[in-house]
Amino acid sequence: MTTLAAWSFHDTQLILSCVLGLALIVILISALKLAPFLSILVGTFAAGFAAGLPLEAIASAFSKGAGALLGDVGIIIALGAMLGALMAESGAADRLVTTLLDHSTPRALPWMMALVAVIIGLPLFFEVGLVMMVPIIFVMARRSKQPILRIAIPALAGMTTLHALLPPHPGPLIAVSALHADLGITLGLGLIVALPAVVLAGPIYGSWLSRRMHVAEPEDLGKLFTSHDSQLAAPGFGVSLLTILLPALLMLGRTVARLALTPKTLAYETLDFLGEPLIALGLTVLFAIVALGWSRGMPRDRVGGILRKSLPPIAGLLLTIGAGGGLKQALVLAGISTTISKIAVGAHLPLLLLAWLIAVALRQATGSATVATTATAGIVAPVVTGLSAPHSSLMALAIGAGSVFFCQVNDAGFWMVREYFGLQLKQTVFVWSILQTIVSVVGLVLTLVLWNVLA
């Protein structure tokens, strides 16, 4: 196992500073009602200062982390908002929902939403999948007269479970590479683990929570994603479905190219370019402008107005997500990953449970599933060289499951869910943090069972 230095006073200082920063953020948002962006900014400086970082280093880390995260997902969220507004105004979202409702019952709707999220989420990053699903969730909840949480939670569960456990998502791929696991075996075992996790965290938990927690549709985003130009006939189901699936198809093509084609060939380079999330979603927006707008007689100034009005409602969301990235970067700069690793490695636990716990601790400290997965895989890699192929894959899955345990205020997804669905801080914990905890614990239990079955 990787050799780590002995525990020091600085490690204790880092743990206490991390707790201080997170507690301060919660107090500022829940008790003082400050904006999340400002609260996270204050909490970041408090944590960094308590950890012994110079103030200029904290400011630099915050800017770097916020800029990196917004550069990674900010434009995707903006493009997703544009696409969602176009689908709503053109009637495409309404057409999809009508077709789904015609082939479903109120009791089956959560299960259908989970299935749709699994299909859409398989090739997509979570952030892309969420921005694609939000308009469908809003329209579905309004048309079916169901609580929005009963519709939203199965969709969230489907997307986050695949993001944590199944290649080609970045976390599982990193773990597979670091542990030299077999990609095909990891995918097969991942499906066995993921499907029960989706069921428990999605339709079952969503139905339970929606009966106990009432959440109203957020006004601004509700208007954005459920408005419909009644002067135009709704587009056909085929073009509506193609629009929502186009990013997934383009990104799936990229995955196939990386698995089956020779690098640097024309086919590989083309599919790799088209499957880049930013390119895939950008091309889809352009496709929607033509297919859902111009070609159906929608005036160009009307299309432009739809695109412009889609951006103001997400401004607060983008700032909050960026602040979460800044907090993560400051804690990473302070060295929290190494400190958490010392705690976990000194625990002398069974290997699979140890890997899961290291990932849990690193995710809590850094707010990043990718950081947690990468660091954990690096720590445990030296001791898994003699494992069988199935057991190496189960190690990768356990790390992925640990990386989504109880995601909280330093997690970008936490703020995306809070802002999109207009939740209070406590509500977001129940909707998002506990949902992900269910996925994480189910993932651990099933990997432990499979570990013993395959022994």
N, C-alpha and C positions, 0 to 999 in steps of 0.2 A: 504494500500500500504506500501511497505517496507520503513521504516523511514531512511532517510539519513541525515548526518551532514550538517550544513550550508556551503555555498560556502566560500572558503578561498583563500588566496593569492596563496597557493600551487596549487589549481585547475587552476587558471589563468596561473600560470607558466607551468603547464603540457600541457595545450592547446597550448600555444605559442611554447613550446619545440617540441611538436609533429609536428606543422606546419613547424617549422624550419628544422627538420630532413627530412621530406618528400620533402620540397622545395629544400634542398641541394642535395638530391638524384637525383631529376629530373635535376637539373643544371649540376651536375657532369656527368650524362649519356648523356644528350642531347646537352649541350654546350661544355663540355670539352672532350666528347667521351671516358670517362673512362669505364672500364669493369663494368658491373652491380654489380658483387660480391664486388669489391673494393668500389664502390660508396655507396652501402647499408651499408657496414661496417663503412665507414666514417660517413654517415648519422646517423647510430645508436649511435655512440659515441657522435656526436654533440647533438642529441636529449636527450640522457641519461644525459650528462653533464649539459645541460641547465635545465633539470628537477631536478637537485640536487643529482643525483645518484653518488656514488663514482666510480672512473674509474674501480676498480677491480670488483665491482658489475656489471657494464655494460659488462665487458669482460666475466664474469661468466654467465650472463643472455644470452648473444649472443651465447656462446658455447652451453649452455643448449638448447636454442631454435633451433639452427641449427642442433644439434645432434638429438633432438627429431623428428624434421620434416624429416630429412634424414633417420632416423631409421624407420619412418612411411611410407614414400613414395619413398625414394631413391632407395631401393632395388627393389621395384615394378617397378620403371621407368627403372632400369637396366634390369630386366627380360623382361619387355615389349619391350625394344630395341632388345634384343636377339630374342624374338619371332617374332618381325617385320622383322628382317633381315632374319630369317629362312623362313618366309612366302614369302618374296620377292625373295630370291635366288632360292627357290624350285618352284616358279611359282604359289603357292597357292593364293597369293594376286591377281595375274593376273587372275587366274581362277574365283575367286569370282567377280572381277570387270567385267570380260567378261560376266558372267551370268547376273549380274545386268544391264549391258548396253543392253544386248539382250532383256530384259524385260522392258526397259524404253526408254524415249525420252530425248533429251537435256533439254527440258522445265521441265520435271518431275524429273530430277536428284536431285535437291536440296530437293524436297519433299521426295524422296526415301532415301536420306542420313539422313534426320531428322527422318524418321521412323526407319531406321536401328539403329541410335543412341539411340532412345527411347527404342527399344527392348534390345539392348546390355546394355544400361545404367540403366535399371530398377533395377537389383540386384547389380550393380557394383558401387564402389566409383568412383568419377569423375576422379581421377588420373589414376585408372586402366582402366576405359573406354577410356580415352584419348590415353593412350599408345597402346591400342588395335585398336583404330580407325585410328591412324596416318598413318600406311602403306596403309590402304584402301583409305584414303583421297588422299595421294600422287599418288598412282597408278590410281585412278579414275580420278583425274584432268589431269594427263598426257594422259591417254587413250582417254578420252572424249574431250580433247583439250578445256576444260572449265577453266576459271580463278580459281585459287586454293581457293580463298575466297568464291566463289559461292558454292563450294563443302564443304569447312571446316566449315563455319559459321553455316549452319543447323545442322551439327553434334555436334558442340560445344553447340549450343542452346539446343538440345535434352538432352545432358548429364547433363549440369549444371542446367537446370530446374528441372529435376527429382531429382538431388542431393539436391536441395534446398527445394523441396516441398513434396516429396513422401517418406514415409517409404518404405524399411528398411534403408534408408540412415541415418547416425548418427544424423544430425541436426534435422530433423523432429521427429525422435524417442525421442530425448532429450526433445523437446518441448511437445510432446504428454505425456510423463511421468510426466514432471513437472506440466503441467496444468491438469493432470488427464483426458485427452481427450480420446475419443473412437478411437481405432486404425482403425477399419473398416470404420467409418464415415470420419475420416481424409483422408484415402486413396481414398475414393469415391469423396469427395469434392476436394481433391488435383488433381485428374485427370481432373475435370471440370475446375480448375484454370490453370493447367499445359499445357494442349493441346493448348489453344489459345496463351499462352505465347511462346510456342515452334514455332508456326506458324509465329507469328509476329517477334520474335527475330531471327528466323532461315531462312527459305526460302525467306520470304519477305525482311527482312533487308539485308540478304546475297546477294540477287540479286541486290538490290539497291546499296550496298556498292561496290560490285565487278565491277560495271560499272564506279565507280568514283575513285577507288584506285587500282592501279596495283601493285601486289605483285609477285615477281619472286620466283620460287621454290628455297629454300636454297640448296646450292651446296652439302654440306657434307651429310645432311640427305636425300636429294633427291637421291643421289647415293646409300645410304644405303638401302632405302625403295623401290627403283624402279629397282634395278639391278636384273637380272634373268639369271640363268645358262641355256643357250639355248641348252646344250647338253642333258639335261634331259627333258622328257615330263612332262608337268604340271600335278600335282596330280588331282584326281577327285574332283568334286564339293562337294561331300559328306564329304570327309575327310578334305577338306579345310574349309568348313562351321563348322564342328565339332571342328576344331582347334580354330577358332575365338570365338566360343560360349562356349567352355569348361569352361573357368573361370566363365562366367555368370551362367552356369548350376550348377557348384559346389557351388557358392555363393548363388544362389537361393535355393539350397537344405539346406543350413545352415539357411536361413530365414524361410523356411517351418518347419524345425526342431524346431526352437525357438518358432514358433507360435502354432504348433500342437502336438509336442511330449513331453513326460515327461522327464525332465532333469535327467542326470546321468544314463540314459539307454544306451545300446550299440549303438542303432541306432542314438540317439541324439548326443552322443559324437563323433561318426564317421562322421556324416554330419557336425557337428560344426567344427571339425578339418579340414575336406576337404574344407570347405567354407571359412576358414581364407584367406584373400586376398593373403598373401605371399605364402601360401601353394597352393592355387588354381592356381596362375600364375606360380609358380615353377613347379608344376606337368604338366601344359600345355606346358611349355618349354621342359620338358623331353619327353612328348608325341610327340611334334613336331620334336624333334631330331630323334625319331624312325620312326614316320609315314611319315614325309616329307623328311627325310634325309636318314638314314641307310637302311630302308626297300625298298627304291627306287634306291639303288645302289650308293648313294652319298658317296664318300670315307670319312673315319672318320677324316682324317686330314683336308679335305675340310669343314666338319661340324664344327670342332673346329676353323678353321680360320674364318668362318662366325660369330661364337659367339664372338671371340676376337675382330674382327673389328667393332662390333656393339657398343662397349663401349666408345672408344675415342670421337666420335661425341657428346656424351651426358655429357661429363665431365663438360663443362661450365654450362650446364643446372643444373646439380646437385649442383654445388657450389652456383649458383644464388638462387636456391630454398632454400638451407640451410641458406643463408644470410637473406632471407625474414623471415624465422622462427626465426632467431636471433633478427631481428628488432622487430618483434611482441612480443617476450618474454621480451625484454628490456622495451617496453612501458607498458606491463602488470605489470611488476615489479614496475614501477614508479607509478602505480595506476590510469592509464588513464580510466579504466572501471568504477570506482566509480565516477570519475569526469564527464564522459559522462552521467552517470545515474542521477546525480544531475540536469544536464541541462534538460534532457528529463522529469523527474518527475515534475519539476517545471513549465512545459509548460502548464498544465491544458488543455489537448486536449482530444477528444473522445478516448475511450479505445483502439479500434482497430488501429487507426492512431498513438496513442502514442506508442503502442507495436512495430509497424513498424518503427517508427522514432528512438526508442531506439536501435533496432537492426541495423538500418542504421548507426547510430553514432558509435556504438561499433565496427561494421565491419570496418568503416573508420579508427578508432583509433588503432585497434588491428590486422587487416588483417586476422582474423580467423572467418569463419562462425560459427564454433562450439563454440568458446568463445562468440561470439555475441548472438547466440541462447541460450546458457546455462544461461548467465547473464541476458538476457532479460526475459526469462521464469521465472527465480527466482524473478525478480523485480515485474512482473505483476501477478504472481501466487496467492498472497493473495486476489486479488480483482476479481478473476474469479470463485471463489468457487460456486457462485450462478447461473452461466450461464448454459444454456441448453447444451446438448451434441454437437449439430451442431455448436453452437457459440463458445464453447471451442475449437473445431477442427479448426474453422476459425481463432481464435486467434493464434493457432499453425502455421497455414499456413501464416498468416500475418508476424509473426516473421521470418519464413523461407524466405519469399520474401524480407524482409528488410535486411536479412543477406547477400544478394548478390548484393546490390545496389552499382554501380560504383566501383567495385573492382580495386585497383590500386597497386602502387609499393610495398606495404607491404603484398601483396597477392601472395602466391606461384603459383596459377593458372595463374596469370598475366605473370610471368616469364616463365612458361611452354609454354604458347601460344607464347610468344615472341621468345623464342629460337627454338621451334619446327618449326615455320613457317618463321623464319628469318626476323622478323619485326623490324622496328625502333620503338622508344618509342611512338611517336605520332600515328603511325599506330596501335600499340597494344592497345592504348586507344580506337580507333574506333572499332577495331575487338573484343576486350574483355570487356573493361570497359562499353562501351555504350551498347553492347549486353546484359550484365548482368543487366544494368539499365533498359532496356526494360522489361526483365523478372521480375524484382523487381516491377516496376510500374504497369505492367499488373496484377501481383499477388495482389498488393494492391487494385487496382480498382475492380477486380473481387471478392475479399473477402469482400469489402465494399458493392458491389451489393448483394452478397449472404447473407450478414449479415442482410440487410434490407428486402430481400425477405423472409428469414426464421424467421423474427421477430414475 
